[in-house]
Amino acid sequence: MPLLASLAVVLCTAMVLIVWSVMGGFLAKLVDSGRTLVGDVLISWPNSGFAYYDDLIDRLEKDELIAAAAPMIESYGLIGLPNGMSENVLIKGIDGPRYARVTEYKDSLWWKPIGKPLRKDIARADPRLKGEQWPVMFDNGQRLTRRDPSTGQRRPAVVLGIELSGQNYRTPEGYFLPYQPMQRTPSGKVISQETFAPDNGFVNLSVAPRDSTGIAVDMQTRRFPVANEFYSGLFEIDHKTVLVELGALQKMLRMEAGKRLKDVKGRPFKVVKDSVTGIETAVTSTEEIDEPARVTTVLVRGKAESGAGEDAQRLAERCRSIYDGFAKAHPGEVPDQFTISIRTWEDQNRTLITAVKKETGLVLFIFSFISMTAVFLVLAIFWSMVSEKTKDVGVLRSLGASRIGVAGLWLGYGLAIGIVGAALGGALAYTIVLNINPIHEWLGTHLGFYIWDPRVYYFTEIPSKVEPDKAKWVLAGGMLSSVVGALIPALRAAWLDPVKALRFE
């Protein structure tokens, strides 16, 4: 009977701890994934973008809270893939080396040489473990360029999300392999096609330049080689994002540096006479000026201690203060400090993050409420145990044991069961959480039972995170539930009449 009571505590403790670890891991990975390809803070002015961004970056990087800053252009467009499919995508124009200082871009590039296999790749079948092409592809990905085989010159290139091309599949061991679809030749033979995008693939990228009011003026299309592919672990990003060399995207969106005509205020109209018709026309006086290049976003990364929560908000406020000085230095040429958008990654995804937090709290409340069954189960078992031990209680009372002593004996018994149950429950939860992805893969392989679909849950693997502080609360709750369950039976035992207890049959 005590083992049944302990088993109830084990199962309830493990259940709550597993749920909290998975939900908490999902939330933590969702928040931390922002730093993978975005950084901590984004200073953005969509559509037309803003100029003098290098000056802003210099000002930001001089601050003690800021580790690095980098320019970026964000735009939606259409990509024509090597397999003939077209997809609507988010296009990000980046400067590879500067972007890598702000984000985890360098680590996210997938096709690169690796020294040791992935954890589950016991057979060492990952193609990145051998081959001479990976250092070249890794370098191409960092630069966002690829050499033209005919001229040897470097050309701007794109880096695709690894789920975008549809030409890779992920093995159960965790690495990717290129698809090799079969094709029938005119002679009737069936051969495999080479479809590895970073090796010989090209894509067509189409974007729509916009004027200052956000209206598309025309459509620009350009053919780019594929330099590499990146893996962020967030399915929505890996499936819908294209990275392209910053200068190339600036040209396509007409955001590069150049000349433009500007109306000169205060000058009188100029009269121009047509040499053929003799008609005179008044035109505004203009002058040619240099227009600097523009970007839509400047990404900011804080020092290690400024990455999340209150520190991220503090970093955003510091960025706003720096931008205020920048805007005053370029009056009328950049958005002012009141209209510019300065947000953390959490701010940009506040709706999703808040929803996950509330859902986590709701699920924990429900499972904690269900865990109250352990209290009633312990109560029922201890009530039966007190009934079985009535004579023993009578003997103790007749020998001089106090009511408090008898109650303490049963409560101590309940605490011992709670400690054992909570410890075993914690060990069980830790084992399951640590191996939750292999367990899920085994269920899928042997039983065809898949719970975690990355298309629904964003991440390609089940995230989990055991936090010691949270585990302490759950384990303490397991022990307390056992003590609370034993409380009423302990009081019943303490208030038994010794004479009646000795006569109990």
N, C-alpha and C positions, 0 to 999 in steps of 0.2 A: 504493500500500500504506500509506504513512503517513496518507493521508486516511481510509482505512478504520479505522485505529487511533484516529484523532481522532474519527471518527464514533461509535465505540463509547463513548468517554468522554463525548461530547455527550449521547447517548441515556441512558446510565446516570445521569449527573449530573442531567439534566432530570427523569428519572423519580423519583428519590429526592426532589429538591427540590419537585416538584409534589405528591407524596404528603404530604410533611411539611407543606407550606404549607396544603393542604386540611384535613388532620387537625388540625393545630395551630390553624387558623382556626376549625374547628368547636368545638374545646375552648375556645378563647378567647371565642368568641361565646356559648357555652353558659354560661360563668362570668359574663361581663359582662352577659348578659341579666338576671341576677338584680337588677341595680341599676335596670333599666328600670321595673319595677312592684313591687319588693320593698324595695330599699335594701340596706344592708350587713348589718345585724344585726336579728333579730326576737326580741322579748321576748313570749312567748305563753303563755296559759293557756286552752286550747280549751274548748268547750262553754259553761260558765257564765261565763267571763271574770273579770276582776278590776276593782275600783273604784279611785277616786282616781288615774286615769291622767294627769290634768292635772298633778298634783303630781309624778308620775314624769317626765313630759316636761320640766317646769321644771328638775328636778334634772339631767336628761341634757343639756339644752341649755346649762347653765352650765359644762360640762366643755370643756376646750380641744381634745380629740380629736373632739368631736361637732359636726357642722354643724347638724343639725336632727333632730327626732323628730316622729312623727305617730301618732294612734290609728287603729286599723282593727279591723273585725270580719270574721272569716272563717266562712262557713257553707255547707254544701251545700244545694241546693234544686232546685226544678223551675221551668222557665220555659216559658210558653206564648207562642210567637212569632207575629208578625203573619200568617204564612202558614199558621197552624193547627197547626204542628208543635210538639212538646214535647221539651225536652232537659233532661237532668240537668247541672247547672252548679255551678261554684264561685262563690259570691256574696261579694263584698267590699264592706263598708260603709266608706266613706271620707269624710273632710272634704277636698274638692277642693283649696283653697289650701294647707292644711297638708301634704296628701299630695304635692303638686307640689314642695314643698321637699325632700322625702326621696327622691323617685323622679324619673324622666324622664317623668312623667305628661303634662305640658303638651305635650311634643314628640311623645308617642305619639298624641295626638288626631288623627284623620285628617282629618275634615271641617273645614277651616279655610282661610283665604285664603293663597295662596303667591305669592311674587313672581316666581319663575322656574320653568320646567318641569323635570321629572325628566330625567336624563341622556339617556334614550332617547326622550323625547317630543319628537321633532323637529317634529312637526306642531302642537305646543302644543294637544293635544286634551284635556288634563286639565281636568275641569270646575271644579276649584278655582281655576283661573287667572282666572276671571271669574264674576261673580254677586254679588249683594248679600246673599245669605242666609248666606254662610260666616262672617262675623264674629259673627253672632248665634248660630250653631251652635257656634262655638268658645267663645264666652262661656258658653253653656248647658253645654257639656261640662266646662268648668273649675268651674262652680258645682254641676253635677249637678242642675240644675233646668230647667224649661221653663215658659214663660208659658201660662196657661190662656186661650185666645182669648175665652172668654165673660166672664171676670172680670178678666183682665189680671194676676192674681196668679201668683206663681211657685209651681210645684208640684215636690216632689221627683221626680227622674227617674233613669233608668238610663243607663249608657254601656256598650254591648255590644262584645265582641270582634268585629272586623270580619268574621271568618269564621263567626260564630255564627248570624246571622240567615238565611243562605242567600239573601240578596237582593242580594249584591254579587258581581261577578266581576272578576278581576284581568286586565288587558290585558297583552300582551307588553311594552309600554312601562313597566309597573310601577305604573300608577295603577289605581284601582278605579272601576267604573261600576255604578250600580244596575240590577238586572234590571228588565225591563218585560215580564212575562209577558202573553200574549194571552188574552182571555176573550170567549166568545161571549155576546151579549146575547139576551134573549127575542125580540127582533125579528129575530135571525139575523145581525146585524152582529158583526164581530170587532173588539174594541178592546183597546188596551194598558192594563194596570193600573198605577197609581202605587203603588210598593211601597217608596219610599225611607223607611226607618225613622226617621231623625232629623228628617224633615220632618213626617210625620203618623202615625208608627207608635206603637203601644202594645203592651206586653207584660204578661202576668200572672205575677207572681212568688210562689212558694209556698215557705215555710220552716216548720220545726218547732222552736218554742221548746223548750228543754231545762231540766231542773232541775239542781241541783248535782251529781247523780250521773250526768248525761249521758243521762237517759231523756227521750224526747220526750213532752211533755204534751198537745199538740194541733197542729193545722196552721193556719197563717195565710196567707191569700192576699190580694194587693193588686195593683191595676192601676196601672202606671207608664207615663208617656210616655217616649219615647226621646230623650235629649238629644244624643247624638253616638255615634261609634264609635271605638275605639282600635285601633292597630296596633303590636304589640310586635315583630313579626318572628319570634316563636316560635309555631309553628302551634298547639301544644297549649294555649297561653294564649289565643290569639286565637279559638280554636274552643270553649273551654269556660269562659270567665270573663265575669262580669257585675259591673260596678261600680255601686253604688247609694249615694245620699246617706246618710251615717252615721246621722243622727237618725231617718230613716225605718226603717232596718233595726233600730235599737235598739228602736223601738216594736214592730215585728213580732216580734222575739225576746224582748220583755219585759225588755230590758236598759236601759231609760231610767231616769232618776231618778224616784223616787216614794216613797210611804208603804208601810210594811209593819208587821205586828204581830210583836212579839218577846216570847218567854217571859222573865219576869223571875225570875232565880234568887234563892233566899233568901226570897221572899215566900210566905206561906201560901196554900193553895188557897182559892178563893172559892166559897161555896155559893150556887147559883142555884136558886130555886124556881119551877116552872112554875105560872103563874096558873090554868090550866085543870085540870091533873091533880093538882097539889099535890106532884108528885115533885121532890125536891131532888137537884141534881147538883153535884158538885165540879168546878170548872174551874180551869185554871192561870191565874195572874195574868199579864196581858200589858200591854204599852204600845206605843203607835204611835211609830215612829221614821222618820227620813228615810233612804232608801236611795239612795246616789249611783249615777249611771249607770256602766255597765260596758262594757268592750271585751275582745276576746279577744287582741289583739295591739297592741304598740307597735313601730313601725318606726323604725330608727335609721340615719342616714347620717353617716358620718365625714367628716372633712376630705378633700381631694383625695388626700392621700397615704395614707389609711387604708382604701382601697377593697377590696383583695384580698390573698390570701396571708397572710403572717405579720402584716401590718398589720391585716387583718380579725380575726384571732384576738386580737390585742392589744386591738382595739376591743371585742370581745365580753367580754374579761376586765374591761375598764373598766366596761362596762355592768353586769356582774355585781356589781362592787364598789358601784356607785351604787345598784343595786336592793337590795343588802343594807341600806343606810341607809334606803331607802324602806320596806322591809318592817318594819324596827324602829320606824319612825315610825307604822305602822298595824298593830300586832300583832293577830293573829287575824282581821283583816279582808281581808287579801290573802295569796296564797300566800307561803311563806317562800322564802329565797334558795336552799334546797336542792332545792325541788320545781319552782320556776318553770323554764320552758324558755327558755334564751338561746342562740341559735345564729346562725351566719352563713348566708347563702344557700348557700354551698358545703356547709356541714354538713347542711343540709336535703336536699341532693341528692347526698350523698356517694357513694351506690351508683352512680348514673348517671355522675358525674364520674370516679370511680375506674375504672369499666368503660371509659370512653372513653380515659382515660390509658393503661390497659393495652393496649387495642386499638391505640392509636397506636404504642406501643412495639413490639408484635408485628408490625404491618404494616411499620414501619420496618426491623425486623430482617430480615424476609423480603425486602423490596426491596433492602436493602443486601447480603444474601447473593446475590440474583440479580445484583446489580451486579458481583459478583466475576468474572462472565464477561468483563468488560472487561479484567481483569488477564490472563486466559488468552488473550484475543484479541490483546492487545498483545504478549504473550510469543510467540505463534505468528507474528505478522507480523514482529516484530523478529528472530526466529530465521531466518526466510526471508530477511530483509534482510541479516543477517550472512553467510548462505550466499552470497548474490548478490555481496556486497562482500568476499569472502575475499581476493582479490588486492589490493584497496585496503588492507585491513588489513595484509597482508604488506609492502606498500610502506611504510606508516607505520612498522611495526616495524623494517624494515631501515634506515630513515632515522634511527632513534634514539628513536622514540616509546616511552615506558614503558608497561608493562602498565596502570598506574593511569591514564595519559593516554588510552589507547585505551578503557578501561572508562568513564572520565569522559565521553568523546565520545558514546558510545552512551546513557549515562544522561542527559546533557544534551539529547540528541535526544528521549529519552522524556519529559523534563520539558517541553520545548517543545511537544510534541504534547499533553501533559496540560494545559498552561496554555491553549493554544488551545481544546482540547476542553471544559475546564471553563468557560471564559469564554463560549463559544457555547452550552453547555448551560445556564448560568445565565441568559443572555439569552433563550433559548427558554422556559425555565421561567417567568421573570418575565412574558414576553409572554402565555403561556397562562394563568397564574394571574390576571393583571390582567384578562383577557378571558374568564374561564372561564364566566361566566353567558351572555354573548352567544354563545359557542361552543356551549354546551348548548342554547340556544334555537334556534340555526341547525340543529343536529342534529335537534331535535324538529320544527321546521317543515318541513325539506326531506327528512329521512330517516325521520321518525316514531320517532326513537330517543331516549327519555327515560330518563335515569339517575337523576336526583334527584327523588324524590317527597316533597313536604313533609309528607305524612301519615306517612311512615316516618322521615324524618330531622329532624323538628321544625321546621327553618327553611325559609322559603319560597324562599330563594336559597342557592346553594352558597357557604358561607363560605370565605374564604381569607385568609391573612395571611402575607406574606413577612417573616420576622424576620432582620435582617442577621447577627446572631450565629450563627443556625442555618445561614444561607446560606454563611457563611465556612467552617463545618465541612464542608459538603457539597462546596464547591468545592475545599477543601484535600484532601478524600478523593478527588476526581476526579483531581487532579494526582498524588497519591501512588500511586493505582492504576496510572497510566501508568508511573511510575518503577519501581514494584515489578515490573510486567510486563516492563520492559526490563532488569531486573537480571541474570537468568540469561543472556540473549543477550549482554549486555555482558561478563560474566565469560568466556563462551565466546570472544568476540572477543579479549579481553585475553590469554587463555592459548593462542592459536593460535601454532604454530611458524612463524616468519617464512619459513623455507626452504620448508616444505610449503605455506604460504599462497601463495607466489609461483609454485609449480608447479601450483596448483589450476586445473583446467579446468572 
